[in-house]
Amino acid sequence: MIAAVKGWHAVVAALLFSCSGAKAADDPGGAARELARKTVGFAGKGGQVAVTWRNLSSLESAGSQARTAFEEALQEVGLHAADSSPTVEARVTLSENASQYLLVEEASKGDEHQVWIASWKRSDPAAALPAGLALQKKLVWEQAEQILDVAFPPAGMLVLSPASVTLYARNGSQWEARRTIPLTPAKPWPEDLRGHLRLKGASFQALLPGMRCDGSTEPSLSADCHASEEAWVLESGSRGLLLAEFAAARNYFDGRVTTQSGQRKNVTPFFSAASVESQGRTWWLLAETDGRVQMFDGSLDPVGAANVQWGSDIAGTDAQCGAGSQVLATPAVDRGQSDSLQAFTLADRTARPLTEATEFPGPVLALWTSGANSVTAVVRDLRSQQYSAYVVSVVCAN
Protein backbone atom coordinates (compact mmCIF):
# COMPACT_ATOMS: atom_id res chain seq x y z
CA MET A 1 0.00 0.00 0.00
CA ILE A 2 1.93 3.09 -1.28
CA ALA A 3 -0.90 5.56 -1.56
CA ALA A 4 0.18 9.15 -1.78
CA VAL A 5 -1.14 12.05 0.21
CA LYS A 6 -3.69 14.40 -1.29
CA GLY A 7 -0.99 16.97 -2.05
CA TRP A 8 0.81 14.47 -4.25
CA HIS A 9 -2.43 13.65 -6.06
CA ALA A 10 -2.78 17.37 -6.75
CA VAL A 11 0.76 17.59 -8.17
CA VAL A 12 0.14 14.65 -10.49
CA ALA A 13 -3.22 16.00 -11.62
CA ALA A 14 -1.78 19.42 -12.39
CA LEU A 15 1.08 17.95 -14.40
CA LEU A 16 -1.23 15.73 -16.44
CA PHE A 17 -2.89 18.85 -17.78
CA SER A 18 0.27 20.91 -18.21
CA CYS A 19 2.55 18.47 -20.05
CA SER A 20 0.92 18.45 -23.46
CA GLY A 21 3.70 20.55 -24.95
CA ALA A 22 6.56 18.46 -23.56
CA LYS A 23 8.55 16.27 -25.93
CA ALA A 24 7.68 12.60 -25.45
CA ALA A 25 10.24 9.81 -25.35
CA ASP A 26 10.08 6.87 -27.73
CA ASP A 27 9.36 4.26 -25.06
CA PRO A 28 9.12 3.77 -21.28
CA GLY A 29 12.84 3.08 -21.03
CA GLY A 30 13.68 6.42 -22.64
CA ALA A 31 11.31 8.27 -20.31
CA ALA A 32 12.79 6.54 -17.26
CA ARG A 33 16.37 7.36 -18.30
CA GLU A 34 15.38 11.00 -18.71
CA LEU A 35 14.15 11.11 -15.11
CA ALA A 36 17.22 9.23 -13.90
CA ARG A 37 19.54 11.86 -15.42
CA LYS A 38 17.71 14.62 -13.56
CA THR A 39 17.82 12.63 -10.32
CA VAL A 40 21.58 12.15 -10.66
CA GLY A 41 22.12 15.86 -11.22
CA PHE A 42 19.99 16.67 -8.18
CA ALA A 43 21.68 14.14 -5.85
CA GLY A 44 25.24 14.93 -6.85
CA LYS A 45 28.17 12.58 -7.38
CA GLY A 46 28.28 9.69 -4.93
CA GLY A 47 24.80 10.39 -3.62
CA GLN A 48 22.26 7.80 -2.56
CA VAL A 49 18.59 7.67 -3.50
CA ALA A 50 15.55 5.96 -2.00
CA VAL A 51 12.79 5.48 -4.59
CA THR A 52 9.17 4.41 -4.14
CA TRP A 53 6.92 3.60 -7.09
CA ARG A 54 3.21 3.72 -7.77
CA ASN A 55 1.40 2.56 -10.90
CA LEU A 56 -1.86 4.42 -11.59
CA SER A 57 -1.96 3.40 -15.24
CA SER A 58 -3.51 0.48 -17.09
CA LEU A 59 -0.03 -0.87 -17.86
CA GLU A 60 1.93 -3.61 -16.14
CA SER A 61 4.86 -4.75 -18.33
CA ALA A 62 5.75 -1.20 -19.37
CA GLY A 63 5.74 -0.15 -15.74
CA SER A 64 8.28 -2.87 -14.92
CA GLN A 65 10.33 -1.84 -17.95
CA ALA A 66 10.38 1.80 -16.83
CA ARG A 67 11.42 0.89 -13.30
CA THR A 68 14.25 -1.37 -14.50
CA ALA A 69 15.53 1.30 -16.92
CA PHE A 70 15.44 3.94 -14.18
CA GLU A 71 17.38 1.82 -11.71
CA GLU A 72 19.95 0.77 -14.32
CA ALA A 73 20.51 4.39 -15.37
CA LEU A 74 21.18 5.38 -11.76
CA GLN A 75 23.65 2.53 -11.28
CA GLU A 76 25.54 3.38 -14.49
CA VAL A 77 26.61 6.73 -13.03
CA GLY A 78 27.32 5.42 -9.55
CA LEU A 79 24.15 6.53 -7.78
CA HIS A 80 23.13 3.75 -5.42
CA ALA A 81 19.96 2.73 -3.65
CA ALA A 82 20.06 3.88 -0.04
CA ASP A 83 19.85 1.49 2.90
CA SER A 84 19.51 4.43 5.29
CA SER A 85 19.89 8.23 5.28
CA PRO A 86 19.48 8.73 1.52
CA THR A 87 20.72 11.90 -0.18
CA VAL A 88 17.50 12.08 -2.17
CA GLU A 89 14.05 10.64 -1.50
CA ALA A 90 12.08 10.20 -4.72
CA ARG A 91 8.52 9.11 -5.50
CA VAL A 92 7.78 8.06 -9.07
CA THR A 93 4.22 7.63 -10.32
CA LEU A 94 3.31 5.97 -13.62
CA SER A 95 0.09 7.50 -14.94
CA GLU A 96 -1.61 8.24 -18.25
CA ASN A 97 -3.83 10.65 -20.10
CA ALA A 98 -5.62 10.37 -23.43
CA SER A 99 -2.45 10.65 -25.54
CA GLN A 100 0.54 9.74 -23.34
CA TYR A 101 1.89 7.58 -20.56
CA LEU A 102 3.63 9.63 -17.91
CA LEU A 103 6.32 9.19 -15.29
CA VAL A 104 6.06 11.87 -12.60
CA GLU A 105 8.89 12.14 -10.08
CA GLU A 106 8.85 14.17 -6.86
CA ALA A 107 12.36 14.39 -5.41
CA SER A 108 13.40 15.84 -2.05
CA LYS A 109 16.88 16.65 -0.75
CA GLY A 110 16.70 18.28 2.65
CA ASP A 111 14.58 21.40 2.19
CA GLU A 112 14.93 21.29 -1.60
CA HIS A 113 12.09 19.82 -3.69
CA GLN A 114 11.83 19.14 -7.40
CA VAL A 115 9.10 17.68 -9.60
CA TRP A 116 9.88 16.32 -13.07
CA ILE A 117 7.81 14.59 -15.69
CA ALA A 118 8.73 12.38 -18.63
CA SER A 119 6.36 10.75 -21.08
CA TRP A 120 5.98 8.52 -24.10
CA LYS A 121 3.14 8.39 -26.60
CA ARG A 122 0.42 5.80 -26.29
CA SER A 123 -0.84 4.02 -29.35
CA ASP A 124 -4.33 3.38 -28.00
CA PRO A 125 -6.86 5.92 -26.75
CA ALA A 126 -7.62 5.89 -23.03
CA ALA A 127 -10.54 3.62 -22.31
CA ALA A 128 -13.48 5.35 -20.67
CA LEU A 129 -15.14 3.77 -17.66
CA PRO A 130 -18.34 1.97 -18.60
CA ALA A 131 -21.58 3.61 -17.59
CA GLY A 132 -23.88 1.94 -15.08
CA LEU A 133 -21.78 1.38 -11.93
CA ALA A 134 -20.52 3.47 -9.04
CA LEU A 135 -19.16 2.88 -5.54
CA GLN A 136 -20.96 4.37 -2.54
CA LYS A 137 -19.00 4.63 0.71
CA LYS A 138 -20.64 4.98 4.15
CA LEU A 139 -18.83 5.33 7.47
CA VAL A 140 -20.71 3.15 9.97
CA TRP A 141 -18.50 2.98 13.08
CA GLU A 142 -15.32 4.38 14.65
CA GLN A 143 -13.46 3.39 17.81
CA ALA A 144 -9.98 3.48 19.35
CA GLU A 145 -9.79 -0.33 19.74
CA GLN A 146 -9.00 -2.36 16.66
CA ILE A 147 -12.02 -3.38 14.57
CA LEU A 148 -11.87 -6.79 12.91
CA ASP A 149 -15.32 -6.79 11.29
CA VAL A 150 -18.77 -5.21 11.53
CA ALA A 151 -22.14 -6.78 10.64
CA PHE A 152 -25.79 -5.75 10.83
CA PRO A 153 -28.26 -8.31 12.25
CA PRO A 154 -31.92 -7.30 12.70
CA ALA A 155 -31.21 -6.26 16.32
CA GLY A 156 -28.65 -3.60 15.34
CA MET A 157 -24.88 -3.72 14.78
CA LEU A 158 -22.26 -6.28 15.80
CA VAL A 159 -18.67 -5.13 16.21
CA LEU A 160 -15.92 -7.74 16.42
CA SER A 161 -12.73 -6.63 18.19
CA PRO A 162 -9.74 -8.60 19.52
CA ALA A 163 -11.19 -8.58 23.04
CA SER A 164 -14.93 -8.83 22.46
CA VAL A 165 -18.08 -9.05 20.38
CA THR A 166 -20.43 -6.15 21.11
CA LEU A 167 -24.03 -5.59 20.09
CA TYR A 168 -25.13 -2.00 19.51
CA ALA A 169 -28.69 -0.76 19.03
CA ARG A 170 -30.01 2.51 17.67
CA ASN A 171 -31.11 5.24 20.06
CA GLY A 172 -32.21 8.01 17.74
CA SER A 173 -29.23 8.83 15.56
CA GLN A 174 -26.71 7.24 17.94
CA TRP A 175 -25.51 3.68 18.47
CA GLU A 176 -25.60 2.46 22.09
CA ALA A 177 -23.86 -0.65 23.40
CA ARG A 178 -26.39 -3.21 24.67
CA ARG A 179 -24.20 -6.16 25.58
CA THR A 180 -20.59 -7.29 25.22
CA ILE A 181 -19.19 -10.83 25.20
CA PRO A 182 -15.47 -11.00 26.07
CA LEU A 183 -13.17 -13.20 23.98
CA THR A 184 -10.54 -15.30 25.74
CA PRO A 185 -8.30 -17.15 23.27
CA ALA A 186 -6.57 -20.35 24.31
CA LYS A 187 -3.32 -18.92 22.90
CA PRO A 188 -2.21 -15.31 22.45
CA TRP A 189 -3.56 -13.77 19.27
CA PRO A 190 -1.10 -13.62 16.36
CA GLU A 191 0.23 -10.30 15.13
CA ASP A 192 -1.91 -8.57 12.52
CA LEU A 193 -5.01 -10.32 13.88
CA ARG A 194 -7.90 -11.01 11.51
CA GLY A 195 -11.50 -11.94 12.28
CA HIS A 196 -14.76 -12.27 10.38
CA LEU A 197 -18.49 -12.11 11.18
CA ARG A 198 -21.09 -14.16 9.30
CA LEU A 199 -24.82 -13.61 9.71
CA LYS A 200 -27.90 -15.73 9.16
CA GLY A 201 -30.86 -13.76 10.42
CA ALA A 202 -30.39 -13.20 14.15
CA SER A 203 -27.70 -15.92 14.35
CA PHE A 204 -24.02 -15.23 13.77
CA GLN A 205 -20.59 -16.80 13.65
CA ALA A 206 -17.44 -15.01 14.72
CA LEU A 207 -14.38 -16.59 13.10
CA LEU A 208 -10.94 -15.93 14.57
CA PRO A 209 -7.57 -17.74 14.44
CA GLY A 210 -8.06 -20.92 16.46
CA MET A 211 -11.48 -19.84 17.75
CA ARG A 212 -15.10 -19.82 16.67
CA CYS A 213 -18.14 -18.28 18.34
CA ASP A 214 -21.68 -19.39 17.51
CA GLY A 215 -24.22 -16.94 18.79
CA SER A 216 -27.48 -15.06 18.47
CA THR A 217 -28.53 -11.44 18.89
CA GLU A 218 -32.10 -12.30 20.00
CA PRO A 219 -33.63 -12.10 22.52
CA SER A 220 -30.28 -10.72 23.70
CA LEU A 221 -26.67 -11.21 22.70
CA SER A 222 -25.33 -14.67 23.55
CA ALA A 223 -22.53 -16.81 22.15
CA ASP A 224 -20.69 -20.08 22.67
CA CYS A 225 -16.99 -19.44 21.96
CA HIS A 226 -14.64 -22.40 21.76
CA ALA A 227 -11.30 -23.47 20.33
CA SER A 228 -11.70 -24.45 16.69
CA GLU A 229 -9.55 -25.26 13.68
CA GLU A 230 -12.55 -25.42 11.33
CA ALA A 231 -12.34 -23.84 7.91
CA TRP A 232 -13.57 -20.28 7.44
CA VAL A 233 -16.40 -19.65 5.02
CA LEU A 234 -15.41 -17.06 2.40
CA GLU A 235 -18.32 -15.54 0.50
CA SER A 236 -18.08 -13.61 -2.75
CA GLY A 237 -21.27 -11.81 -3.70
CA SER A 238 -24.42 -13.87 -3.33
CA ARG A 239 -23.19 -16.94 -5.21
CA GLY A 240 -19.49 -17.57 -4.69
CA LEU A 241 -18.54 -19.67 -1.66
CA LEU A 242 -15.24 -21.18 -0.57
CA LEU A 243 -14.08 -23.01 2.56
CA ALA A 244 -10.51 -22.09 3.49
CA GLU A 245 -8.26 -23.24 6.34
CA PHE A 246 -6.78 -20.34 8.29
CA ALA A 247 -3.15 -20.51 9.46
CA ALA A 248 -3.93 -20.00 13.15
CA ALA A 249 -0.54 -18.54 14.12
CA ARG A 250 -0.38 -16.23 11.10
CA ASN A 251 -2.71 -13.85 9.24
CA TYR A 252 -3.50 -15.74 6.03
CA PHE A 253 -5.19 -18.86 4.66
CA ASP A 254 -2.77 -21.77 4.37
CA GLY A 255 -3.93 -23.00 0.94
CA ARG A 256 -6.21 -25.90 1.94
CA VAL A 257 -9.59 -25.10 0.38
CA THR A 258 -12.88 -26.80 -0.41
CA THR A 259 -15.09 -25.75 -3.31
CA GLN A 260 -18.89 -25.47 -3.27
CA SER A 261 -19.08 -28.87 -4.94
CA GLY A 262 -17.08 -30.44 -2.11
CA GLN A 263 -13.75 -30.79 -3.93
CA ARG A 264 -10.68 -30.43 -1.71
CA LYS A 265 -7.78 -28.54 -3.23
CA ASN A 266 -4.33 -27.34 -2.19
CA VAL A 267 -3.30 -23.93 -3.49
CA THR A 268 -0.65 -21.37 -2.61
CA PRO A 269 -1.31 -19.54 0.72
CA PHE A 270 -3.39 -16.41 0.21
CA PHE A 271 -4.80 -13.40 2.04
CA SER A 272 -8.19 -12.99 0.34
CA ALA A 273 -10.35 -14.41 -2.44
CA ALA A 274 -13.05 -13.26 -4.86
CA SER A 275 -15.04 -14.85 -7.64
CA VAL A 276 -15.99 -13.10 -10.86
CA GLU A 277 -17.97 -13.98 -13.96
CA SER A 278 -16.08 -13.34 -17.17
CA GLN A 279 -16.64 -14.55 -20.72
CA GLY A 280 -19.51 -16.76 -19.63
CA ARG A 281 -17.56 -18.60 -16.92
CA THR A 282 -16.96 -18.25 -13.19
CA TRP A 283 -13.39 -17.69 -12.03
CA TRP A 284 -11.75 -17.43 -8.62
CA LEU A 285 -9.03 -14.91 -7.86
CA LEU A 286 -6.68 -15.42 -4.89
CA ALA A 287 -4.47 -12.60 -3.58
CA GLU A 288 -1.45 -14.67 -2.60
CA THR A 289 1.07 -13.95 0.13
CA ASP A 290 3.84 -13.25 -2.40
CA GLY A 291 1.94 -10.26 -3.82
CA ARG A 292 0.61 -11.97 -6.95
CA VAL A 293 -3.04 -12.51 -7.82
CA GLN A 294 -3.62 -15.99 -9.24
CA MET A 295 -6.61 -17.01 -11.34
CA PHE A 296 -8.47 -20.32 -10.97
CA ASP A 297 -11.47 -21.84 -12.71
CA GLY A 298 -14.69 -22.72 -10.91
CA SER A 299 -13.19 -26.02 -9.72
CA LEU A 300 -10.16 -24.23 -8.23
CA ASP A 301 -7.82 -25.56 -10.90
CA PRO A 302 -5.06 -23.03 -11.66
CA VAL A 303 -5.26 -20.96 -14.82
CA GLY A 304 -2.32 -18.60 -14.32
CA ALA A 305 -1.44 -15.20 -12.94
CA ALA A 306 -3.96 -12.41 -13.44
CA ASN A 307 -2.61 -9.29 -15.12
CA VAL A 308 -3.55 -6.91 -12.31
CA GLN A 309 -1.96 -4.33 -10.02
CA TRP A 310 -3.80 -5.12 -6.79
CA GLY A 311 -2.93 -5.36 -3.14
CA SER A 312 -3.73 -8.16 -0.70
CA ASP A 313 -7.37 -7.15 -0.08
CA ILE A 314 -9.95 -8.23 -2.65
CA ALA A 315 -13.66 -9.13 -2.33
CA GLY A 316 -16.44 -10.09 -4.74
CA THR A 317 -19.86 -8.57 -5.33
CA ASP A 318 -22.55 -9.17 -7.96
CA ALA A 319 -24.71 -6.08 -8.24
CA GLN A 320 -27.03 -6.74 -11.16
CA CYS A 321 -26.17 -3.78 -13.31
CA GLY A 322 -23.44 -3.41 -15.86
CA ALA A 323 -21.10 -6.41 -15.83
CA GLY A 324 -23.13 -8.59 -13.44
CA SER A 325 -20.28 -9.37 -11.03
CA GLN A 326 -17.41 -7.32 -9.73
CA VAL A 327 -14.14 -7.57 -7.83
CA LEU A 328 -13.40 -4.77 -5.39
CA ALA A 329 -9.67 -4.42 -4.82
CA THR A 330 -7.12 -2.22 -3.11
CA PRO A 331 -4.08 -1.08 -5.13
CA ALA A 332 -0.63 -2.63 -4.78
CA VAL A 333 0.77 0.02 -2.44
CA ASP A 334 2.78 0.09 0.78
CA ARG A 335 1.01 -0.73 4.02
CA GLY A 336 0.78 2.22 6.36
CA GLN A 337 -0.24 4.77 3.71
CA SER A 338 -3.66 5.95 2.61
CA ASP A 339 -5.60 3.43 0.55
CA SER A 340 -8.41 3.20 -1.97
CA LEU A 341 -10.94 0.73 -3.36
CA GLN A 342 -12.05 0.24 -6.96
CA ALA A 343 -14.42 -2.15 -8.76
CA PHE A 344 -13.13 -4.25 -11.67
CA THR A 345 -14.21 -6.95 -14.05
CA LEU A 346 -11.82 -9.36 -15.73
CA ALA A 347 -11.24 -9.90 -19.45
CA ASP A 348 -8.47 -12.15 -20.76
CA ARG A 349 -6.91 -12.21 -17.27
CA THR A 350 -6.64 -8.41 -17.31
CA ALA A 351 -8.47 -6.14 -14.88
CA ARG A 352 -10.86 -3.65 -16.46
CA PRO A 353 -11.96 -0.83 -14.13
CA LEU A 354 -15.70 -0.39 -13.71
CA THR A 355 -15.67 2.56 -11.32
CA GLU A 356 -13.47 5.39 -10.16
CA ALA A 357 -11.32 4.65 -7.10
CA THR A 358 -12.87 5.47 -3.71
CA GLU A 359 -10.29 6.96 -1.35
CA PHE A 360 -9.89 6.22 2.37
CA PRO A 361 -8.06 8.23 5.08
CA GLY A 362 -5.68 5.37 5.82
CA PRO A 363 -4.77 1.77 4.93
CA VAL A 364 -7.47 -0.86 4.47
CA LEU A 365 -6.79 -3.51 7.13
CA ALA A 366 -9.71 -5.84 6.35
CA LEU A 367 -12.11 -6.31 3.46
CA TRP A 368 -15.02 -8.75 3.66
CA THR A 369 -17.99 -9.35 1.37
CA SER A 370 -21.03 -8.35 3.44
CA GLY A 371 -23.86 -8.70 0.88
CA ALA A 372 -24.62 -9.33 -2.76
CA ASN A 373 -23.56 -5.80 -3.67
CA SER A 374 -21.52 -4.59 -0.70
CA VAL A 375 -18.30 -5.10 1.27
CA THR A 376 -17.14 -4.04 4.72
CA ALA A 377 -13.80 -2.21 4.76
CA VAL A 378 -11.92 -1.62 8.01
CA VAL A 379 -9.50 1.31 7.85
CA ARG A 380 -6.93 2.75 10.25
CA ASP A 381 -7.44 6.51 9.98
CA LEU A 382 -3.97 8.10 9.75
CA ARG A 383 -5.23 11.45 11.02
CA SER A 384 -7.29 10.44 14.06
CA GLN A 385 -5.53 7.07 14.66
CA GLN A 386 -9.02 5.62 15.11
CA TYR A 387 -10.24 2.41 13.49
CA SER A 388 -13.11 3.05 11.08
CA ALA A 389 -15.56 0.63 9.48
CA TYR A 390 -17.15 1.48 6.14
CA VAL A 391 -19.82 -0.24 4.08
CA VAL A 392 -18.96 0.17 0.40
CA SER A 393 -21.76 -0.67 -2.02
CA VAL A 394 -21.81 -1.17 -5.76
CA VAL A 395 -24.78 0.88 -6.98
CA CYS A 396 -26.41 1.13 -10.38
CA ALA A 397 -25.89 4.62 -11.76
CA ASN A 398 -28.93 6.45 -13.08
Summary of the structure (lengths in Angstrom):
residues: 398
radius of gyration: 22.9
end to end distance: 32.4
largest distance: 73.0
contacts: 1319
relative contact order: 0.13
helix: 11%
strand: 51%
